Amino acid sequence: MIQRTDLVEIGSFLKPHGIKGELTFMPTTDVDIMQLHCIMTEVDGLMVPFFPKSIRPKGHELKLVLLDDIDDEKQAAELSNRPVYAIANDVEIEEDEEGYGAETFIGFTVIDTDNSHPIGKIEYIDDSTENWLFMVQPNDNTERKNLIAIPIADELITSIDTDAKTIGMSLPEGLLDL
């Protein structure tokens, strides 16, 4: 079974387009979804695979996607306003001139490089404020049950290992105690 940590968010479905089942898709990465084995979104609490049949541009940033077995507006509407994921192993993580996108690190383990211990896995990116945050599920060996909010800032990142899926960070003293 595929776990959420095996996935990387690549965009979101917005709303249906027309009556033949097309969905408006807002990508957050440069991944060509037609080259992936499948894309996934959550339906009734489970990650469900979908297979794109076609994709075409809609304006400058948006795409219109037609999926196998989604044939009408009603079926498409059930997938509206949902994040879209790809299997992390299917997505080539490349650094462009602007660096890595924050969503690239979902599922990575954060390592505190000041004392060389793992903090936990990045569950999602909180982009609800101007300063984005890694929301990290602490390792099982801690008593903490809530997610840890770690600011996403270049000056805190000390290393990135895409093969090991780790990101080293030098964190301000006391941040983990909040």
N, C-alpha and C positions, 0 to 999 in steps of 0.2 A: 504494500500500500504506500502511496506517495504521501509524504509528510509535508506540511507547509514549509518546513526548513529546507526541503529539496527544491523549492520553487523560488523564482525571482519575479517580482512584479514588473510588467512591461507596459502597462497602460490601464485603461478602463473603458468599458462599454458605457455609452451615455444614454442614447434612446434609439428606438427603432427609426428606420428611414424607409418610407414607402410601405407597401402592403405585401411584399414578397419575402420578408424576413431579414432584410439587411439591417445591420446595427451600425450606429455611429461609434467609432472607436477613436479614443484619444491616446496615442502612444506616448510613453514617457522615456522610451529608449529608441535606438536606431535598429532594433531587431526586425528582420523581415519575417513576419509570421507565416508566410507561405513556405519558408524554409525549415520551419519547426515541425517536429513530429506531431505536436498538438499544442493547443493553448488550453488553459484551465481557468475556471471560475467556480466560486462556491455556490452550490445549490442545496438548500435544505441542510446546511451544515457540513456537506461533503464537497470535496474538490472533484469536479466533473470535467473530463476532457472533452474538447470540441475540436473539430477538424475544419479549418478554413477552406472554402471552395474558391472564393475570389476576394480580392481587395482592390479598391480603387480610391483615388484621392477625392477628398471633399474639402475644397479650399486649401489653405496653406498648411495647416497642421493636422486636420482631422482626416480619417479614412472611413470608407464604408466597407464593411466586412459581411460576407455571406458565409454562413456556416452550414456544414452537412446537417441534415435533419431539422433545420430551422427553416420552415417554409412559409410562415405568415407573420403578420405584425403582432399577433397575440403571443406567439412563442417567443419572438424577439423581445417583446416588452418584459417578459419574465427574467430576462438577463440584463435589463437596463440598470444603470447606476451601480455596476459591480466592478471591482478590480479584476484585471486579467493577468494571469501568470503564465510563465513558461517554465519547463523543467530546467533547473539551473545548468545541468550538464549539456543541454542543447543550445545554450546561449553562450556565445563567445564574449568574454568580458574583455573589452579593449579600452585602453585609456585614449581619449582624444585630446585635442589641444586645451580643452577646458578641464581635463581630469576625469575621474570616475563620477558617474551619477550616484547620488546617495542610495537609490533603490538597488544598486548593484550589490550592496553589502547585506541585504536581508538574508539571514541564515548564517552569516559569518560569526565567528567567535571573537569577542573583544578581549584582547590581552592587555593587562596593565603593565606596560614596559618598565615602569619604575621599580616594580617588585616581581616581575615575570610570572604573575599568576593570572589565569583566565577569569574574567568577570562573568561572562555569560554570552548567550546568543542574541543577535539582533532579530527581534520579532517583526518590527515594522518601523517606518519613518513617520514621526509626527511632524507634519508640515503645516499645522494649523496656525502657527505664529511665524513671524519673520525669521526667527532663529530656529532652524530645524533641529530635531533631536533624534538620536538613535534610541529606540525603546528596547531595552535589553532585559531578557529573562535571565535572572541570576542563576548560577550553577546550583545544582541540587544540594551541594554541601554548605549552603548558607541558610540562615534562618529566615531571610527576607523572602516574602511572598509576592510583593508588588514589583512591577517592572521598574528598572532603573532608567532615568532619563539622562542621556549623555549628549552634550552639545556637539553638533557636527561642525567642526572647525579644522581647517587645514593645519593650523599650528598645533593641534592636539594629536594629530595622526603622525606616528613615527615610522610605521611600516605597513605594507599590504602584501599578503601572500595569497594570491588567487587560487593556487593549487591546494593549499592547506585550508583555504577559506577562513583566514584569520586576519584581523586588523589590529595592529599594535597602536596603543594610545598612551600618551603621557598625560594623566589626568590631574587637575588641580587638587590639592590636599583638601580633604573633607567632602568632595563631590559625592562619593559613594555612601556617605553617611546621611545624606539628605533624605 
